[in-house]
Amino acid sequence: MISVEEIHNKKDFIQFITFPNELYRNNPYYVPPIIKEELTAITQKDNPVYQNAKAAFFLAKKDGKIVGRIAAIVNFLETKEQNKPKVRFGWLDMIDDIAVTKALINAAIDFGKKHHLKYIEGPVGFSQMDKAGMLTQGFEELNTMITWYNAAYYPKHMKTLGFEDGATWVEYRIQIPESIRPKVVKVSEIIKKRYGLRLLKFKSTKEIIPHVNKMFDLLNKTYSSLQTFVPIQQYQIEHYKKKYIPFVNPKYITCVTDSNGEIVAFSIVMPSFSKALQKVNGKLFPFGFLHILKAQRINDTAAFYLIGVDPEYQNKGVVALIFKEMNEVFLANGIKKVETNPELIENKAIQALWKDYDSVQHKQRQTFRKYF
């Protein structure tokens, strides 16, 4: 007998968060999230996104044992201002039992019907700044801290339940050359002189803070034409500052400004925390944070977390400046490979950034959509 119940208390929320840890206990590719951060993300009093969203969280049980979870989300900026009658689902995890998956999806659909919506799509979070997409390729690749991991049976379940393909993202692994190519250096200098551009580097976290709002403004500008876009609100920006700035190493951030000092491109790269988070297993204290600190200092892998380029500069070689600077940082800090964050498959402008490098697409993920 399968039962699905909406949860409301902290004990149930912790079970909701930690269920995948049990499900993937012996899986070497799964990366556990930090429990406290996950609690903050889904708790209404802690996450300002609830100013324009509503969510319900469900646990599925079979014979009294937890066998699945799902979140159902309504983003009112999306449903009202963008006129997309969509209920989002996220945090979907379950055992390999189609009956469990169906029961979880039906709970999310019922939540959507209560809000007079017409279709369901996911897995996604509250906005495009959250994790998105179900893994469809790359099940034997180490997961990252900014994506969900899932087993190969997940997308099979979605197809069995009559879902159609939604958005698709691709991810790349890039090998860092042992020296900076002369062509990159030459192009960088030409671009700087031609457009009057300057590089902005940081020595401390404190120096970054005054520029974060402009970076998010540029993100909104960069991705506004993409199908999953929902504008990032100011209160969300403040939330993400608190959430991610502690993980950022200032030397891994590069900004490009124009002659007026306005940011026209930037990249935020972080050392990979995947292996450290596996050791932490969801808890930073009492000693888990030591693994994070070590990963910040000693690492051979980095991850492109965010990259934004003003549309007016996307075809002007500006990214060459960023790559040259980051290449120098990588070489100085022993970084041998970089993973990109998920990029929408139609976002050819971003994918073109990797064409001159030794890169391979090693993961793919997508959303699934169904009308009801």
Wavefront OBJ file of the C-alpha trace (Angstrom):
o trace
v 0.000 0.000 0.000
v 1.465 3.356 -1.118
v 0.523 6.552 0.693
v 1.560 10.118 -0.148
v 1.287 12.800 2.525
v 2.101 16.503 2.579
v 4.660 17.291 5.267
v 4.723 20.244 7.659
v 7.136 19.730 10.582
v 10.918 19.941 10.795
v 11.385 16.222 11.445
v 9.557 15.360 8.218
v 11.481 18.035 6.275
v 14.787 16.525 7.407
v 13.553 13.096 6.254
v 12.549 14.734 2.958
v 16.050 16.178 2.519
v 17.990 13.094 3.567
v 15.950 10.468 1.690
v 18.291 10.553 -1.369
v 21.277 9.981 0.941
v 19.760 6.625 1.844
v 18.623 5.879 -1.703
v 22.135 6.474 -3.101
v 24.116 5.343 -0.074
v 26.521 3.189 -2.077
v 26.483 5.245 -5.281
v 29.935 6.804 -5.982
v 28.473 9.526 -8.256
v 25.897 10.992 -5.864
v 26.849 14.166 -3.959
v 24.835 14.844 -0.760
v 23.653 18.435 -0.289
v 24.288 20.320 2.938
v 21.243 19.605 5.092
v 21.070 23.063 6.663
v 21.158 24.765 3.244
v 18.436 22.499 1.885
v 16.263 23.288 4.898
v 16.740 26.997 4.262
v 15.839 26.573 0.589
v 12.497 24.879 1.248
v 11.433 26.604 4.483
v 9.069 29.516 3.975
v 10.403 31.697 6.781
v 13.982 31.345 5.524
v 13.692 31.666 1.735
v 12.433 35.024 0.358
v 11.372 33.367 -2.908
v 8.088 32.595 -1.148
v 7.197 36.250 -1.680
v 6.258 35.204 -5.208
v 5.833 31.459 -4.836
v 3.957 28.740 -3.017
v 5.058 25.154 -2.468
v 3.989 21.865 -0.969
v 6.274 18.962 -0.065
v 5.280 15.314 -0.069
v 6.698 12.018 1.173
v 5.618 8.670 -0.215
v 5.558 5.626 2.056
v 5.153 1.943 1.315
v 4.490 -0.422 4.202
v 5.459 2.407 6.561
v 8.857 3.050 4.924
v 9.749 6.234 3.016
v 10.120 5.361 -0.671
v 9.917 8.744 -2.411
v 9.625 12.522 -2.228
v 8.460 15.418 -4.401
v 7.922 19.191 -4.174
v 5.115 20.983 -6.002
v 5.751 24.684 -6.691
v 3.823 27.605 -8.132
v 5.940 30.589 -9.161
v 3.461 33.456 -9.470
v 5.841 35.571 -11.579
v 5.632 32.742 -14.085
v 1.945 31.887 -13.861
v 0.563 35.431 -13.665
v 3.080 37.837 -15.202
v 4.320 35.445 -17.900
v 0.964 33.707 -18.305
v 2.396 30.193 -18.056
v -0.192 27.990 -16.255
v 2.485 25.623 -14.942
v 2.940 23.801 -11.675
v 6.598 23.021 -11.160
v 7.814 19.808 -9.575
v 11.237 19.329 -8.051
v 13.165 17.358 -5.455
v 11.810 14.202 -7.095
v 13.409 11.007 -5.851
v 11.942 7.527 -5.547
v 12.707 3.848 -5.573
v 12.416 1.977 -8.882
v 8.663 1.461 -8.598
v 6.452 3.136 -11.203
v 3.503 3.065 -8.790
v 5.456 5.236 -6.341
v 6.427 7.710 -9.060
v 2.815 7.913 -10.279
v 1.531 8.577 -6.772
v 4.072 11.370 -6.227
v 3.335 13.008 -9.588
v -0.413 12.832 -8.929
v 0.093 14.665 -5.629
v 1.899 17.469 -7.485
v -0.775 17.553 -10.186
v -3.517 17.853 -7.553
v -1.619 20.818 -6.087
v -1.549 22.389 -9.573
v -5.264 21.825 -10.093
v -6.021 23.621 -6.829
v -4.275 26.666 -8.317
v -6.149 26.352 -11.626
v -3.041 25.444 -13.617
v -2.971 23.359 -16.787
v 0.295 21.471 -16.943
v 3.162 20.157 -14.823
v 6.871 20.409 -15.612
v 10.073 19.489 -13.861
v 12.258 18.745 -12.150
v 12.987 22.404 -11.434
v 13.317 24.583 -8.361
v 11.638 27.891 -7.554
v 13.489 29.850 -10.263
v 16.289 29.482 -12.805
v 18.828 30.061 -10.035
v 17.901 26.717 -8.498
v 18.764 23.198 -9.603
v 16.953 22.013 -12.720
v 16.722 19.022 -15.002
v 16.629 15.250 -14.690
v 19.801 13.476 -15.704
v 19.353 11.545 -18.981
v 23.030 11.011 -19.823
v 26.058 10.813 -17.543
v 24.788 8.526 -14.782
v 28.370 7.403 -14.183
v 29.765 10.915 -13.814
v 30.362 12.602 -10.469
v 27.550 15.010 -9.679
v 28.131 18.684 -8.786
v 26.811 20.804 -5.931
v 24.543 22.785 -8.285
v 22.732 19.858 -9.922
v 20.527 16.933 -8.925
v 21.689 13.367 -9.426
v 19.307 10.586 -10.399
v 19.381 6.964 -11.526
v 18.693 5.875 -15.111
v 15.190 4.623 -14.307
v 13.872 8.123 -13.527
v 13.427 9.321 -17.151
v 12.012 5.894 -18.079
v 9.320 6.372 -15.442
v 8.451 9.802 -16.843
v 7.987 8.406 -20.349
v 5.864 5.537 -19.009
v 3.627 8.093 -17.302
v 3.046 9.937 -20.584
v 5.335 12.930 -20.101
v 6.815 14.722 -23.111
v 10.255 16.310 -23.368
v 10.618 19.847 -22.042
v 13.833 21.872 -21.787
v 17.209 20.188 -22.357
v 20.546 21.131 -20.819
v 24.045 19.954 -21.709
v 27.205 19.946 -19.594
v 30.833 19.865 -20.686
v 34.158 18.820 -19.209
v 37.038 20.995 -20.391
v 40.705 20.064 -20.164
v 42.872 23.036 -19.240
v 45.882 23.487 -21.554
v 49.271 23.422 -19.845
v 50.072 26.849 -21.216
v 48.051 29.783 -22.467
v 47.788 29.699 -26.219
v 49.458 32.654 -27.986
v 46.288 33.111 -30.048
v 44.241 33.663 -26.882
v 46.732 36.237 -25.596
v 46.787 38.060 -28.922
v 43.002 38.114 -29.318
v 42.577 39.306 -25.730
v 44.818 42.303 -26.274
v 43.112 43.204 -29.553
v 39.633 43.019 -27.978
v 40.687 45.132 -24.988
v 42.023 47.915 -27.193
v 39.217 47.778 -29.773
v 36.383 48.192 -27.261
v 38.166 50.003 -24.445
v 37.654 47.127 -22.010
v 39.252 46.585 -18.637
v 39.598 43.592 -16.344
v 38.271 43.741 -12.811
v 39.814 41.291 -10.341
v 39.208 40.793 -6.626
v 41.436 40.053 -3.651
v 38.758 39.588 -0.984
v 35.100 38.654 -0.597
v 34.449 42.163 0.708
v 35.534 43.625 -2.637
v 33.025 41.431 -4.523
v 29.857 42.462 -2.671
v 29.401 45.935 -4.270
v 29.380 44.330 -7.741
v 27.015 41.400 -7.132
v 23.820 43.287 -8.002
v 25.278 44.359 -11.345
v 26.265 40.752 -12.046
v 22.694 39.578 -11.464
v 21.364 42.408 -13.647
v 23.639 41.128 -16.378
v 22.393 37.568 -15.824
v 18.819 38.753 -16.346
v 19.943 40.481 -19.527
v 21.957 37.478 -20.747
v 19.248 34.853 -20.369
v 15.996 36.792 -20.816
v 15.275 35.230 -24.229
v 15.564 31.616 -23.052
v 12.497 29.437 -22.538
v 12.943 28.780 -18.810
v 13.676 32.401 -17.887
v 11.989 33.946 -14.844
v 13.435 37.332 -13.755
v 15.601 37.220 -10.627
v 14.148 39.498 -7.966
v 16.199 41.735 -5.669
v 15.237 39.817 -2.522
v 16.402 36.622 -4.226
v 19.724 38.264 -5.016
v 20.215 39.102 -1.340
v 19.430 35.479 -0.480
v 21.911 34.082 -3.000
v 24.604 36.437 -1.744
v 24.336 34.822 1.695
v 24.056 31.316 0.267
v 26.973 31.258 -2.163
v 29.455 34.033 -1.338
v 30.987 31.967 1.522
v 31.982 29.312 -1.040
v 33.513 31.763 -3.490
v 37.257 32.212 -3.775
v 37.751 35.865 -4.938
v 40.571 35.015 -7.314
v 38.215 32.740 -9.277
v 35.967 35.673 -10.241
v 36.660 37.771 -13.311
v 34.719 40.807 -14.555
v 35.124 42.787 -17.758
v 34.074 46.434 -17.752
v 33.594 48.911 -20.567
v 35.116 52.385 -20.790
v 32.394 53.693 -18.441
v 33.140 51.113 -15.786
v 29.971 49.082 -16.462
v 30.242 45.301 -16.248
v 29.699 43.733 -19.682
v 30.851 40.202 -18.872
v 31.767 38.128 -15.848
v 32.425 34.574 -14.752
v 32.238 32.927 -11.352
v 34.247 29.751 -11.081
v 34.526 27.656 -7.942
v 36.832 24.788 -7.049
v 34.823 21.558 -7.217
v 33.254 20.670 -3.866
v 31.820 17.328 -5.015
v 34.348 15.039 -3.316
v 34.411 17.229 -0.216
v 30.613 17.127 0.064
v 30.679 13.343 -0.189
v 32.968 13.297 2.850
v 30.852 15.894 4.666
v 27.674 13.857 4.007
v 25.373 16.819 4.594
v 26.872 18.181 7.811
v 29.378 21.039 8.019
v 29.845 20.725 11.781
v 31.715 19.795 13.823
v 34.433 18.926 11.288
v 32.790 18.832 7.863
v 33.736 22.407 7.031
v 37.414 21.385 7.092
v 36.864 19.324 3.941
v 35.276 22.355 2.264
v 38.187 24.608 3.234
v 40.673 22.048 1.912
v 38.765 21.782 -1.395
v 38.966 25.570 -1.768
v 42.763 25.478 -1.480
v 43.804 22.127 -2.959
v 41.925 20.928 -6.023
v 42.542 19.829 -9.604
v 38.945 20.445 -10.731
v 36.882 23.622 -10.950
v 33.300 24.364 -11.982
v 31.941 27.261 -14.009
v 29.071 28.285 -11.778
v 27.865 31.426 -13.530
v 28.832 33.238 -16.692
v 27.129 36.328 -18.046
v 27.825 38.306 -21.198
v 25.939 41.394 -22.323
v 24.159 40.463 -25.595
v 25.861 43.452 -27.274
v 29.259 41.860 -26.593
v 28.497 38.158 -27.096
v 29.957 38.100 -30.606
v 32.889 40.416 -29.967
v 35.361 38.014 -28.402
v 34.956 39.384 -24.882
v 34.994 35.903 -23.401
v 38.590 35.525 -24.620
v 39.570 38.032 -21.927
v 37.851 35.993 -19.239
v 39.354 32.733 -20.443
v 42.858 34.158 -20.539
v 42.584 35.414 -16.966
v 40.968 32.214 -15.690
v 43.557 30.118 -17.514
v 46.285 31.933 -15.578
v 44.454 31.302 -12.298
v 43.955 27.617 -13.151
v 47.608 27.104 -14.017
v 48.734 28.881 -10.859
v 46.450 26.755 -8.668
v 46.841 23.303 -10.195
v 43.421 23.169 -11.889
v 43.549 20.624 -14.715
v 39.892 20.365 -15.724
v 36.734 22.459 -15.517
v 33.076 21.456 -15.632
v 30.443 23.794 -17.019
v 27.135 24.370 -15.343
v 24.077 23.062 -17.256
v 23.491 25.098 -20.434
v 20.225 25.053 -22.357
v 20.823 23.156 -25.572
v 19.530 26.048 -27.692
v 21.953 28.471 -26.011
v 24.520 28.180 -28.800
v 26.234 31.434 -27.801
v 27.382 29.919 -24.513
v 28.260 26.502 -25.971
v 30.405 28.215 -28.602
v 32.664 29.407 -25.787
v 34.180 25.933 -25.464
v 34.792 25.209 -29.179
v 38.475 26.167 -29.113
v 39.196 23.985 -26.081
v 39.597 20.261 -25.521
v 36.048 19.665 -24.333
v 33.538 16.825 -24.252
v 29.837 16.798 -23.472
v 29.644 14.329 -20.588
v 26.162 14.958 -19.188
v 22.701 15.855 -20.389
v 19.547 16.544 -18.451
v 16.018 17.706 -19.200
v 12.619 18.547 -17.843
v 9.461 16.585 -18.551
v 6.056 18.150 -19.229
v 2.486 16.870 -19.083
v -0.892 18.566 -19.497
v -3.741 17.579 -17.194
l 1 2 3 4 5 6 7 8 9 10 11 12 13 14 15 16 17 18 19 20 21 22 23 24 25 26 27 28 29 30 31 32 33 34 35 36 37 38 39 40 41 42 43 44 45 46 47 48 49 50 51 52 53 54 55 56 57 58 59 60 61 62 63 64 65 66 67 68 69 70 71 72 73 74 75 76 77 78 79 80 81 82 83 84 85 86 87 88 89 90 91 92 93 94 95 96 97 98 99 100 101 102 103 104 105 106 107 108 109 110 111 112 113 114 115 116 117 118 119 120 121 122 123 124 125 126 127 128 129 130 131 132 133 134 135 136 137 138 139 140 141 142 143 144 145 146 147 148 149 150 151 152 153 154 155 156 157 158 159 160 161 162 163 164 165 166 167 168 169 170 171 172 173 174 175 176 177 178 179 180 181 182 183 184 185 186 187 188 189 190 191 192 193 194 195 196 197 198 199 200 201 202 203 204 205 206 207 208 209 210 211 212 213 214 215 216 217 218 219 220 221 222 223 224 225 226 227 228 229 230 231 232 233 234 235 236 237 238 239 240 241 242 243 244 245 246 247 248 249 250 251 252 253 254 255 256 257 258 259 260 261 262 263 264 265 266 267 268 269 270 271 272 273 274 275 276 277 278 279 280 281 282 283 284 285 286 287 288 289 290 291 292 293 294 295 296 297 298 299 300 301 302 303 304 305 306 307 308 309 310 311 312 313 314 315 316 317 318 319 320 321 322 323 324 325 326 327 328 329 330 331 332 333 334 335 336 337 338 339 340 341 342 343 344 345 346 347 348 349 350 351 352 353 354 355 356 357 358 359 360 361 362 363 364 365 366 367 368 369 370 371 372
